[in-house]
Each structure stands twice: as C-alpha cells, then as structure tokens.
Amino acid sequence: MKRLFLFITLALVSLGILSCSQSPSSGSIHIVTTGDVHGSWFNKPYVEGGAYKTSLMSVKYYVDSLRTLYGKDNVVLVDAGDCLQGDNAAYYFNYVDTEGEHLFSRITDYMAYDAVVVGNHDIETGHPVYDKVFKELKTSRIPFLATNAVVEGTTKAYFPSYTILKKGGLKVAVIGFTNPNMKAWLSEKVWEGIDFLSITPMVQAEVDKVRAKENPDVVILALHAGTGEGDGSQLESQGMDVFNLVEGVDVVLTSHDHRQTVMTRPGSSSVLVNGGARAGYVGHVVIDVNEGVKNIDAEVVRLDKMKVDEQMVEYFDADFQKVKDFTNMKVGSLEMDMRTRDAYKGMSDYINLVHTVQLTAEEAQISFAAPLTFNGTVKAGELIYNDMFTVYPFENELYVVKLTGEEIRKYLEYSYEGWIQTSPEHVLRIVPQADPRTGAQRWSFVGRSYNFDSAAGLNYTVDITKPYGQRVVITSLADGSEFSESAEYTVSMTSYRASGGGNLIIEGAGVPKDEIDARIVARYPAIRDMVYEYIKTHGKITSTLVSDPAVLGNWHFVPEDKAEKLLEADMNLIF
C-alpha cells in the first residue's frame, strides 16, 4: 500500500500536479512603489515661469527602464494611496471636467500599475469621485485595495482586499490596507456607509487567509499608513507596528507621512519601505528567490524631474492643456503680497482673508482657521485660479459648530500649546532636526502648522510667559460686547476640524466625539470655492477689506516687546 501511494505521488509530481505545493519556487522581481503622489501627474508647470517637477511621468521613465532591463513581467508597480487630491490636475478632473473617464484612471492604465491602495485623501474627494475611479480601475483590472474598509455595520469589504500577480516566475500577493483614522478627519458625507478598522488587530488573520488560499511565493503588504514609531500609539501610523508584528510577509510598504524610509526586520529578510511623496522618490525592492530561498534588497530612489517618458507627455498633453487653461483663469486682483508664514506671528492679511471668508457664513459669530500652506506667497497684482491653491490647498468644507465660551477658550489654549512654548529663548515650538536627505541641521516646528488655529470675531491675547491653560485671555467679542464662558456661540471651522482633526475640538475643547454632529448648525461648500467667490465678488482684495476689526476683532502675543523680538529670531531660524 505504501509503495502504491509513493508511485502515485511521484507520478503526480512528474505531471506537475503537485509542483505548486512541493517544488520550491525560483524567480526574480523588482517592486516599484509610489505613494502620496497627490495629483503630481504632469511634469510641466501650469503657470508661466513655474518650475518643472517630478511627476508620474518621471516614475514611468524609471519603471520602463527596469522593464527594459529585466522584462516587463519581472516588474511590479504599486501605489500606496493618496492619488486623487493635492494638485490642480486632481481638482480639475475631480470636480470640473467630470465627463468621461477620470484622468487618474487613464494614467494608471497607461503606466500599467498592478495595484493601487485607497488613501485618506482619496476618500476626502467624496463618493462620486472615488467610486467612479474604483469602477474604472476595475475595468482596467487594477484593484483599488483597502482590506479594512468595510460596509458600515457589517464585515463585508467595500473595496478588494488583495490581488494575485504572476511576475518573474513567482506568484505575488499584494494585500492593501487604508488609513484607519479616517473618521477623525473627514466629514461623514464623504465616507458615508463605510467603516475603517484598525490594521494591527486584523492584519495577521488576513495574511494567513491569503497565504492559505493562494499559496503565494511573495507577500507584499501595502499600507496607506505612516511608518510611525512601532509603539502602538498612533492609529494613523501603524506601519512599524505591523512590520514588527506580522509573520509571513516579505515587504511592508508604508506611506501617509511622506517620510522616505528603508529598514530590515532583525532576524528576518523582510523589509519596510516608504517612498516619500509627490513622485519625488520611489521605493525599489528587488526579490530574488532561488528554490524557495529569498534574498531581498531595498532602497529609496531619487527621481530626476528632467527624465520623463516623452511619449507619455505627448499622450496626455491635451489633458495638461485643459488644466493649464483652468489654472490661469483670471479671478481678481490683490493689493498687497500675502505670505502664509506671517500667520505664525499673529494676525496677517493671509489668515485675515480666510477668517473673513469663513465669517460670511450667516450663522457664524467666531471663526477658527490655520495656515494650510506652510510657506507660500501670493504676489500683489492679478489673481488667477492657481493662487486659490496657495490660499487654500485642501478640499475642506465649512462647518458652523455650536461651542460654549469655555470650550472656545480651551480650544485656543490647546491650539497655542501646539504652536508656542514658554521659554526664555523661543516663542514658537521649534526644534533643530537633521534633514533626512542631507543630514544637515535645520529648525522646524514640532507640530503640524495646519493645526495652528487662531480665532477671529474675538478680542484676546496670548501670553508667552504663561503655561498651558493660562495663556489665552478673551476680553470681548469683536464688536466689543461681553464674552462669557457660560454662553453659547457659533463658530465656523473646517469640516476636518469639526470631524475631530488635530484633536482641537475633542481633546482641546473637551467636546465628546459623539456629540459633535448634534453641535453642527450649518454646512457650507468647499472653503476654497468660497474664497474664489469672495474674490470674484469684490474684484480687488485690499488689506482694509479683509482686516475690519469690527468683524475680526484682534489678537496678539504679549508681552509685545519680548514676543516680537523672540518671534523674529525664531522665524529666521525656520525660514
């Protein structure tokens, strides 16, 4: 009986029937990963005098060089999410030119992507955009992956979990996860009907399921999540948590935090790679398998903005011209230069414009706003639509939320704690850090500047000599009427902020997450669209127009002499 079993087994092996499970695989693949491209699809500037930049046209040049050297079937191309937001082209094809197939769908098909992961900024575009792209990618047989995005109230996947590729003589599984912290940033309208689950509790089970069902030779985990610190503390940055935890995975691709990273797991051949953002870099992983034994090398490659796929440039030129024409559309004029960096020092024309627009919401008494472009300038003179992206780069809508006076003060205390410090040497909360590209020391903010909210509609001071909780003193509303901590006020803010983004409303003001929706008294369109309409209506924007103290009130750092001197020194360090 044993001899008969052995004879049958040998016969099956000779026919190749058992070869998948019993014969070690051999082969070689090159994995190229993009992430956080944020609409950087074109290499040419939209505005006269602008600079050329790295883009997906640069990525195509690099990927095709590998395809030429090693064969197209030996190269895997994966995007780790945040494709659909962040550039003029993305905005134009998301919301202006919506007829026909989305440009991103056509580009990924042209470039022969093998898989794309859903990012939080992809969800931010709203159901009409990402559902359309999902459908179009499916038609092109490019999966839009997000294992942990499920139909609300169920365990049913909204997007596919994984895809199987046959590359370089190997069977390759790509399993995708999106950012689990989505609901803390985005309004319900854009993610309605979807739940986003934490990655770490479910990742091993998903890997085990795919390995058992598909028996892949190589497993790639593609996460739209930051690399993080690996200490389990950051829901939005679980890359290292997963890398340290999961077994049976060869490559972990991370993204979201725009931080180029390569690391190897101790005692393992597994690698983690984060290719950075905006197609400036790509992750490149080489996996050689010899009779089941793997050798894995990984690097982050800087792309050359002048090396592009010229055929791709020509193929999509008509689309580029559409975006260019839209970008150069005249909007109005500006009397003075506006610099976003001036918002870090106090009231400025830039942040005053945003506050003034937000206070056009008829329900709003007070406005919260932060500088959303870290260091941008809009020059005096004619304004074109491209300037709207400097003033307001994100797709946030305007919400009006009911808060008590005490919650408003606590919110501002929390905001300034992330922005300034009580120190004899500095006002701004800055530290020297090594530039990850050059190693040189440079000064930068500890926190994210898009969370540095100031208020308009109030008169208040911020004392740089006092500790957290004692800095902000609100004296009155902008019109001079009494401000009371027990009274209720209506406050305009971004949909990101009203959804809990930056934790200012939840941890700062102390409003429970499940109470926020009941506090919303009005919803308005995208703030960038409101800025555009405001400028079109007024024609010329002057400092006087956007700095009316009866509307905005006034705030400044105190003691003024000390604050002014230290702020100037800090700004010189950063810029």
Order of alpha helices (4+ residues) and beta strands (2+ residues): alpha-alpha-beta-alpha-beta-alpha-alpha-beta-alpha-alpha-beta-beta-beta-beta-alpha-beta-alpha-beta-alpha-beta-beta-beta-beta-beta-alpha-alpha-beta-beta-alpha-beta-beta-beta-alpha-beta-alpha-beta-beta-beta-beta-beta-beta-alpha-alpha-beta-alpha-beta-alpha-beta-alpha
